[in-house]
């Protein structure tokens, strides 16, 4: 019997796959503009109402409430709306199935898509931060390391939800529809439409555990230099574990 050596793709193949994913993201005009444009619009609309009232440590209401909300929106729209639609399209068109019989594992598509989404999130946050700094005098978080850690957890939680949506959605259109519903439900319970203080106590409590509210509240705490509530961190971690588990069980390559 002749031994057949399978050569796995090297760095060049990974780079080529990532470039292809980035091109797909750029060509999807709506998918590129909405995760960046919508949060920026929210930023501008809320800048005047938040004002320059000092909260603590030289941070204003704009810094503490608006910026964490905008950053969380960028992560959520990319993770639970954009990414699942791409994966559902790849499965529906047979791309994942065809890759399954080549040295390029379909898992690499997930990795490349995640990397492309991270770049998109980075671009969106950078654009929002530059606008906030130049136009509204935004200040950086008091605990920058904690803010970066919370943002990383929030990205992972939203990706876990996105993979779950991709696993359960039969078509690309349904993944977008489900993703939008999940986004608005999480946003509504997480303070996207006026803050958690304006919600009924039960809904506000639930919202603090769900990833949108947990992420934005934890970012606000890091921005002002306050202790981060353990409930939010537990909620984000639970979303990562549960969402990743459900996606692993139900995700199909074809």
C-alpha positions as CSV (number, residue, x, y, z in Angstrom):
1,X,0.0,0.0,0.0
2,X,1.3,3.4,-1.0
3,X,1.5,6.1,1.7
4,X,-0.2,9.3,0.8
5,X,1.1,12.4,2.5
6,X,-1.5,15.1,2.9
7,X,0.1,18.6,3.0
8,X,-1.8,21.0,5.1
9,X,-2.0,24.6,3.9
10,X,0.8,26.9,5.1
11,X,0.9,30.6,6.0
12,X,0.4,31.6,2.3
13,X,-2.8,29.7,2.0
14,X,-4.1,31.2,5.3
15,X,-3.2,34.6,4.1
16,X,-4.9,34.0,0.7
17,X,-8.1,32.8,2.5
18,X,-8.1,35.8,4.8
19,X,-7.7,38.2,1.9
20,X,-10.6,36.5,0.1
21,X,-12.8,36.9,3.3
22,X,-11.9,40.5,3.5
23,X,-12.8,41.1,-0.1
24,X,-16.2,39.4,0.5
25,X,-16.8,41.7,3.5
26,X,-15.8,44.8,1.5
27,X,-18.1,43.8,-1.4
28,X,-21.1,43.4,1.0
29,X,-21.8,47.1,1.1
30,X,-24.7,46.9,3.6
31,X,-22.8,44.5,5.8
32,X,-19.9,46.8,5.8
33,X,-21.7,50.1,6.4
34,X,-24.3,49.1,8.9
35,X,-22.0,47.8,11.7
36,X,-20.0,51.0,11.4
37,X,-22.5,53.6,10.2
38,X,-25.4,52.8,12.6
39,X,-23.3,53.0,15.8
40,X,-21.7,56.3,14.6
41,X,-25.1,57.7,14.0
42,X,-26.1,56.7,17.5
43,X,-22.9,58.3,18.8
44,X,-23.7,61.6,17.2
45,X,-27.3,61.6,18.2
46,X,-26.5,60.9,21.9
47,X,-23.5,63.2,22.1
48,X,-25.6,66.3,22.7
49,X,-28.0,64.7,25.2
50,X,-25.2,63.1,27.2
51,X,-23.5,66.4,27.5
52,X,-20.2,67.1,29.3
53,X,-21.4,66.5,32.8
54,X,-18.5,65.1,34.8
55,X,-19.2,61.7,36.4
56,X,-15.9,60.8,38.1
57,X,-12.1,60.9,37.4
58,X,-12.5,63.5,34.7
59,X,-14.8,61.3,32.6
60,X,-18.0,62.7,31.3
61,X,-21.4,61.2,30.7
62,X,-20.5,60.9,27.1
63,X,-17.4,58.8,27.9
64,X,-19.1,56.6,30.5
65,X,-22.4,55.9,28.8
66,X,-22.3,56.6,25.1
67,X,-19.0,55.2,24.1
68,X,-19.4,51.8,25.7
69,X,-22.9,51.5,24.1
70,X,-21.5,52.4,20.7
71,X,-18.6,49.9,21.0
72,X,-20.9,47.2,22.1
73,X,-23.2,47.9,19.1
74,X,-20.3,47.5,16.7
75,X,-19.3,44.2,18.2
76,X,-22.9,42.9,18.3
77,X,-23.9,43.8,14.7
78,X,-20.7,42.3,13.3
79,X,-20.8,39.1,15.5
80,X,-24.5,38.2,15.4
81,X,-25.7,39.7,12.1
82,X,-22.8,39.8,9.6
83,X,-20.8,36.7,10.4
84,X,-23.6,34.2,10.5
85,X,-24.9,35.4,7.1
86,X,-21.5,34.7,5.5
87,X,-21.3,31.2,7.0
88,X,-24.9,30.3,6.1
89,X,-24.2,31.4,2.5
90,X,-21.0,29.3,2.4
91,X,-23.0,26.2,3.6
92,X,-25.9,26.9,1.3
93,X,-23.7,27.3,-1.7
94,X,-21.7,24.1,-0.9
95,X,-18.4,25.9,-0.3
96,X,-17.9,24.3,3.1
97,X,-18.8,20.8,1.7
98,X,-16.3,21.1,-1.1
99,X,-13.6,22.3,1.2
100,X,-14.2,19.2,3.3
101,X,-12.6,17.0,0.7
102,X,-9.5,19.2,0.2
103,X,-6.5,19.8,2.5
104,X,-8.0,23.2,3.3
105,X,-10.3,22.3,6.2
106,X,-13.7,24.1,6.5
107,X,-12.5,25.1,10.0
108,X,-10.0,27.4,8.3
109,X,-13.0,29.3,6.8
110,X,-14.4,29.9,10.3
111,X,-11.0,31.1,11.4
112,X,-10.6,33.4,8.4
113,X,-14.1,34.7,8.8
114,X,-13.5,35.4,12.5
115,X,-10.3,37.2,11.7
116,X,-12.0,39.3,9.0
117,X,-14.8,40.2,11.5
118,X,-12.2,41.2,14.1
119,X,-10.6,43.5,11.6
120,X,-14.0,44.9,10.8
121,X,-14.8,45.5,14.5
122,X,-11.4,47.1,14.9
123,X,-12.1,49.5,12.0
124,X,-15.5,50.4,13.4
125,X,-14.2,51.1,16.9
126,X,-11.3,53.1,15.6
127,X,-13.6,55.2,13.4
128,X,-16.0,55.8,16.3
129,X,-13.2,56.6,18.7
130,X,-11.5,59.1,16.2
131,X,-14.9,60.9,15.7
132,X,-15.6,60.9,19.4
133,X,-12.2,62.3,20.2
134,X,-12.0,65.0,17.5
135,X,-15.6,66.1,17.6
136,X,-16.7,65.6,21.2
137,X,-13.5,65.5,23.3
138,X,-13.8,61.9,24.4
139,X,-11.5,60.6,27.1
140,X,-9.9,57.1,27.3
141,X,-11.0,54.6,30.0
142,X,-9.4,55.0,33.4
143,X,-8.8,51.2,33.4
144,X,-7.7,50.6,29.8
145,X,-6.5,47.1,30.5
146,X,-9.9,46.1,32.0
147,X,-11.7,47.8,29.1
148,X,-9.7,45.8,26.6
149,X,-10.4,42.5,28.5
150,X,-14.1,43.2,28.7
151,X,-14.2,44.1,25.0
152,X,-12.4,40.8,24.2
153,X,-15.0,38.8,26.3
154,X,-17.8,40.7,24.6
155,X,-16.4,39.9,21.1
156,X,-16.1,36.2,22.1
157,X,-19.7,36.1,23.5
158,X,-21.2,37.8,20.4
159,X,-19.2,35.3,18.2
160,X,-20.6,32.4,20.1
161,X,-24.1,33.7,19.5
162,X,-23.3,34.3,15.9
163,X,-22.0,30.7,15.4
164,X,-25.2,29.5,17.1
165,X,-27.3,31.5,14.7
166,X,-25.3,30.2,11.7
167,X,-25.7,26.6,13.0
168,X,-29.5,26.9,13.3
169,X,-30.2,29.0,10.2
170,X,-31.2,27.1,7.1
171,X,-30.6,30.0,4.7
172,X,-28.5,33.2,4.5
173,X,-31.7,35.3,4.6
174,X,-33.0,33.5,7.7
175,X,-29.6,34.0,9.4
176,X,-29.9,37.8,8.8
177,X,-33.5,37.8,10.1
178,X,-32.7,35.8,13.2
179,X,-29.5,37.9,13.8
180,X,-31.5,41.1,13.6
181,X,-34.1,39.9,16.0
182,X,-31.5,38.7,18.5
183,X,-29.6,42.0,18.1
184,X,-32.6,44.1,18.9
185,X,-33.8,41.9,21.8
186,X,-30.4,42.0,23.4
187,X,-30.1,45.7,22.7
188,X,-33.6,46.5,24.1
189,X,-32.9,44.6,27.3
190,X,-29.3,45.9,27.5
191,X,-30.1,49.6,27.5
192,X,-29.6,50.5,23.8
193,X,-32.8,52.6,23.7
194,X,-32.4,54.7,26.8
195,X,-30.3,53.0,29.4
196,X,-31.1,50.2,31.9
197,X,-32.4,52.7,34.4
198,X,-35.5,53.3,32.3
199,X,-36.4,49.6,32.0
200,X,-38.6,47.6,34.4
201,X,-36.5,46.1,37.2
202,X,-37.0,42.5,36.1
203,X,-36.0,43.3,32.5
204,X,-33.0,45.4,33.6
205,X,-31.8,42.6,35.8
206,X,-32.0,40.1,32.9
207,X,-30.3,42.6,30.6
208,X,-27.3,42.9,33.0
209,X,-26.7,39.2,32.5
210,X,-27.2,39.1,28.7
211,X,-24.1,39.8,26.6
212,X,-25.2,43.3,25.3
213,X,-26.0,44.7,28.7
214,X,-23.2,42.8,30.4
215,X,-20.6,44.1,27.9
216,X,-21.8,47.7,27.9
217,X,-22.1,47.9,31.7
218,X,-18.7,46.4,32.2
219,X,-17.1,48.8,29.7
220,X,-18.8,51.7,31.5
221,X,-17.3,50.5,34.8
222,X,-13.9,50.2,33.3
223,X,-14.2,53.7,31.7
224,X,-15.0,55.3,35.1
225,X,-12.5,53.2,37.0
226,X,-15.2,51.4,39.1
227,X,-15.2,47.7,40.0
228,X,-16.7,45.5,37.3
229,X,-19.8,43.5,38.5
230,X,-19.2,39.8,38.6
231,X,-22.6,39.1,37.2
232,X,-21.7,40.7,33.9
233,X,-18.5,38.7,33.5
234,X,-20.3,35.5,34.4
235,X,-23.0,36.3,31.9
236,X,-20.4,36.9,29.1
237,X,-18.5,33.7,30.1
238,X,-21.8,31.7,30.2
239,X,-22.7,32.9,26.7
240,X,-19.4,31.9,25.3
241,X,-19.6,28.4,26.8
242,X,-23.3,27.8,26.0
243,X,-23.2,29.4,22.6
244,X,-20.1,27.6,21.6
245,X,-21.5,24.3,22.8
246,X,-24.8,24.7,20.9
247,X,-22.9,25.7,17.8
248,X,-20.6,22.7,18.0
249,X,-23.5,20.3,18.4
250,X,-25.8,21.7,15.6
251,X,-23.4,23.2,13.1
252,X,-23.4,21.3,9.8
253,X,-20.9,21.8,6.9
254,X,-23.7,21.2,4.3
